[in-house]
Amino acid sequence: MWLLDKLLKHLVKHGRLVVIDHDGRTYEYGDAAADPITVRLTDKGAALHIAKDPRMGAGEAYMDGRMVVEPPHDIRDMVLFLMEQARRDEGKALQPKNPVRRALGKVASQLDQLNSRTRASKNVVHHYGLTRQFYELFLDEDRQYTMAYFRDPANTLEQAQLDKKALIAAKLRLQPGMRVLDIGCGWGGLGLYLNRMYGCEVLGVSLAPDQVKFANERAEAAGVADKVKFELIDYRDVPGQFDRITSIGMLEHVGRTRYGEYFDKTFDLLANDGIMLTHTIGRTRTSLTTDKWNRTYIFPGHYLPSISQLSYAIEETGWEIGDIEIMRYHYAHTLKDWYDRACQHRAEIVDLFDERLFRMWQFYLVGAEQGFRHGKMVNFQIQSVKQRSALPMTRDYMVEEAERLRAKEQAPVWHLAQAAE
């Protein structure tokens, strides 16, 4: 416990943390008068496992039941508390001290991003193959699994996801009859929305078999299967040309070394007067490494770019950037809603899988949330064109069209009672 004790003494300066070791000894940190968050370690090796690599070790210890957060607090309270402390400390206390370990971490991170077609498919199935039933327990009704757009933080997740789709559509400047390619189409919600609002033809592509199957079922049920189609295919193998391209939450899976390939292929797929919208998680500063815990357990092969990395790749492959919007706190609100809904459906998730997977996803969701609240994670929406004449002089059209779309459709209501169904 001595190493973890040393780390926490340095880290916790505000609020109060209490750690109960496996032998019953109690360690207290921070302000003795504050309301404590209490953590219990259940075996002799847990403290050292956490201290050796805090980000990786804490996630594994929580997943495996070696670290328990005592009520009335939970893992979200603990992670946000500690990461706020780390933010004040610039994260130094949570960084591995061993330079060899840091170097090996960089190498492992870069090897993880070698996303060949076979490996990319395997990585996608690892995450999205958890069945639609699992995701339905915490996503909105349309199963949007990317950042929601909270025009007001008090809005429901359903409203914020509908507002996200309206904003994306407005930036595309769609017209009836246009052909749209949706790269990384998820469960089909955006493609169906674009068809519903504009009557355009949509081809959605994904490497997740369950997503493609369900998206086609939705198109069939809506009576638009002749206009909205979804295929299990790598975007690199898509033929033809399209008037518009959307890439929403897919670029994170491409890998840093393949940005040139990605933007070169999409350039060929887009008509000369077309518009592409790329929506991705990114970072405010360039880093060559990715979070070890996330790439091991949640998103193998992922990488979060900085805007400089993306702009360079876009410009080098012939595009012109028409617009960039940087969204800071929207995903934090989204992840908080997902976390709350997952917790409300804990019994169902455990029944589908087990307690370990439920705790893994708790840790993932709050870990990502803190990155948007206290870290350097943001979302980018980048509008790219071949010809600058494809866009109006000002951004007014985005606001006007998004407002028109919002007026046409109301968000469904999600009730807490659903958690008991």
Secondary structure, 3 states (H helix, E strand, C coil): CHHHHHHHHHHCCCCEEEEECCCCCEEEEECCCCCEEEEEECCCCHHHHHHHCHHHHHHHHHHCCCEEECCCCCHHHHHHHHHHHHHHCCCHHHCCCCHHHHHHHHHHHHHHCCCCHHHHHHHHHHHHCCCHHHHHCCCCCCCCCCCCCCCCCCCCHHHHHHHHHHHHHHHHCCCCCCEEEEECCCCCHHHHHHHHHHCCEEEEEECCHHHHHHHHHHHHHCCCCCCEEEEECCHHHCCCCEEEEEEECCHHHCCHHHHHHHHHHHHHHEEEEEEEEEEEEEECCCCCCCCHHHHHHCCCCCCCCEHHHHHHHHHHCCCEEEEEEEECCHHHHHHHHHHHHHHHCHHHHHHHCCHHHHHHHHHHHHHHHHHHHCCCEEEEEEEEECCHHHCCCCCHHHHHHHHHHHHHCCCCCCCHHHHHC
